[in-house]
């Protein structure tokens, strides 16, 4: 069963974190349906629309949360697709 959700990411500081994050997002590109980024000086905000199993979405959120300089929150709908 797949769920639809949103992952919000705030990136602050070191640009190297953004590059490493890009590699991780590429690994999970199969569940990323859409992406929007808003750069604002030292801090950027990124929203990801995801569709996948709860386990796969949680794995992405967990790995993103291990980066220093990133703040990550996710919300999943109760709809199953």
KOLMARLO-25375 format. One record per residue (C-alpha): residue number from 1; residue in three letters; chain; x, y, z negated. Coordinates in Angstrom, 1 decimal, decimal comma. Last residue first. Example, Ala and Ser with C-alpha at 12.3 -4.5 7.8 and 13.67 -1.06 7.14 Angstrom:
2
[node 2 'SER' 'A' [13,7 -1,1 -7,1]]
[node 1 'ALA' 'A' [12,3 -4,5 -7,8]]
***
This chain:
81
[node 81 'UNK' 'A' [-3,2 4,6 3,3]]
[node 80 'UNK' 'A' [-4,0 4,8 -0,4]]
[node 79 'UNK' 'A' [-5,3 8,0 -1,9]]
[node 78 'UNK' 'A' [-4,5 8,6 -5,5]]
[node 77 'UNK' 'A' [-2,3 11,5 -4,5]]
[node 76 'UNK' 'A' [1,3 11,6 -5,5]]
[node 75 'UNK' 'A' [3,1 14,5 -7,2]]
[node 74 'UNK' 'A' [6,9 14,9 -7,4]]
[node 73 'UNK' 'A' [9,3 17,2 -9,2]]
[node 72 'UNK' 'A' [13,0 17,8 -8,6]]
[node 71 'UNK' 'A' [15,5 20,3 -9,9]]
[node 70 'UNK' 'A' [18,8 20,2 -8,1]]
[node 69 'UNK' 'A' [22,1 21,7 -9,2]]
[node 68 'UNK' 'A' [23,5 18,4 -10,5]]
[node 67 'UNK' 'A' [22,3 15,6 -8,3]]
[node 66 'UNK' 'A' [20,8 12,6 -10,2]]
[node 65 'UNK' 'A' [17,3 13,9 -9,7]]
[node 64 'UNK' 'A' [17,5 13,4 -6,0]]
[node 63 'UNK' 'A' [18,2 9,7 -6,6]]
[node 62 'UNK' 'A' [15,2 9,4 -8,8]]
[node 61 'UNK' 'A' [12,9 11,2 -6,4]]
[node 60 'UNK' 'A' [14,0 8,9 -3,5]]
[node 59 'UNK' 'A' [13,5 5,8 -5,6]]
[node 58 'UNK' 'A' [10,2 7,0 -6,8]]
[node 57 'UNK' 'A' [9,0 7,5 -3,2]]
[node 56 'UNK' 'A' [10,2 3,9 -2,3]]
[node 55 'UNK' 'A' [8,5 2,4 -5,4]]
[node 54 'UNK' 'A' [5,2 4,2 -4,9]]
[node 53 'UNK' 'A' [5,1 2,9 -1,3]]
[node 52 'UNK' 'A' [5,3 5,4 1,5]]
[node 51 'UNK' 'A' [4,1 8,7 2,8]]
[node 50 'UNK' 'A' [6,0 11,8 1,9]]
[node 49 'UNK' 'A' [5,5 15,6 2,4]]
[node 48 'UNK' 'A' [8,8 17,2 1,4]]
[node 47 'UNK' 'A' [9,1 20,7 -0,1]]
[node 46 'UNK' 'A' [12,3 22,6 -0,3]]
[node 45 'UNK' 'A' [13,2 25,7 -2,3]]
[node 44 'UNK' 'A' [16,5 27,5 -2,1]]
[node 43 'UNK' 'A' [18,4 29,4 -4,8]]
[node 42 'UNK' 'A' [21,6 31,4 -4,4]]
[node 41 'UNK' 'A' [20,1 33,7 -1,7]]
[node 40 'UNK' 'A' [16,5 32,7 -1,1]]
[node 39 'UNK' 'A' [16,3 29,9 1,5]]
[node 38 'UNK' 'A' [12,8 28,5 2,0]]
[node 37 'UNK' 'A' [12,7 24,9 3,3]]
[node 36 'UNK' 'A' [9,8 22,9 4,7]]
[node 35 'UNK' 'A' [9,7 19,2 5,4]]
[node 34 'UNK' 'A' [7,2 16,8 6,9]]
[node 33 'UNK' 'A' [6,5 13,1 7,1]]
[node 32 'UNK' 'A' [9,4 11,8 5,0]]
[node 31 'UNK' 'A' [8,9 8,0 4,4]]
[node 30 'UNK' 'A' [11,2 6,6 7,1]]
[node 29 'UNK' 'A' [13,6 9,5 6,6]]
[node 28 'UNK' 'A' [14,7 8,0 3,3]]
[node 27 'UNK' 'A' [18,4 7,5 4,3]]
[node 26 'UNK' 'A' [18,4 10,8 6,1]]
[node 25 'UNK' 'A' [17,2 12,5 2,9]]
[node 24 'UNK' 'A' [20,2 11,1 1,1]]
[node 23 'UNK' 'A' [22,6 12,4 3,7]]
[node 22 'UNK' 'A' [20,9 15,8 3,5]]
[node 21 'UNK' 'A' [21,3 15,8 -0,3]]
[node 20 'UNK' 'A' [25,0 15,4 0,0]]
[node 19 'UNK' 'A' [25,1 18,5 2,3]]
[node 18 'UNK' 'A' [22,9 20,5 0,0]]
[node 17 'UNK' 'A' [25,0 19,6 -3,0]]
[node 16 'UNK' 'A' [28,1 20,8 -1,2]]
[node 15 'UNK' 'A' [26,5 24,2 -1,0]]
[node 14 'UNK' 'A' [27,1 24,7 -4,8]]
[node 13 'UNK' 'A' [24,5 26,9 -6,5]]
[node 12 'UNK' 'A' [20,8 26,2 -7,0]]
[node 11 'UNK' 'A' [18,6 23,8 -5,0]]
[node 10 'UNK' 'A' [14,9 23,6 -6,0]]
[node 9 'UNK' 'A' [13,1 20,5 -4,8]]
[node 8 'UNK' 'A' [9,4 19,7 -4,6]]
[node 7 'UNK' 'A' [8,3 16,3 -3,6]]
[node 6 'UNK' 'A' [4,7 15,9 -2,2]]
[node 5 'UNK' 'A' [2,6 12,9 -1,9]]
[node 4 'UNK' 'A' [0,8 10,3 0,2]]
[node 3 'UNK' 'A' [0,5 6,7 -0,9]]
[node 2 'UNK' 'A' [1,2 3,5 0,9]]
[node 1 'UNK' 'A' [0,0 0,0 0,0]]
***
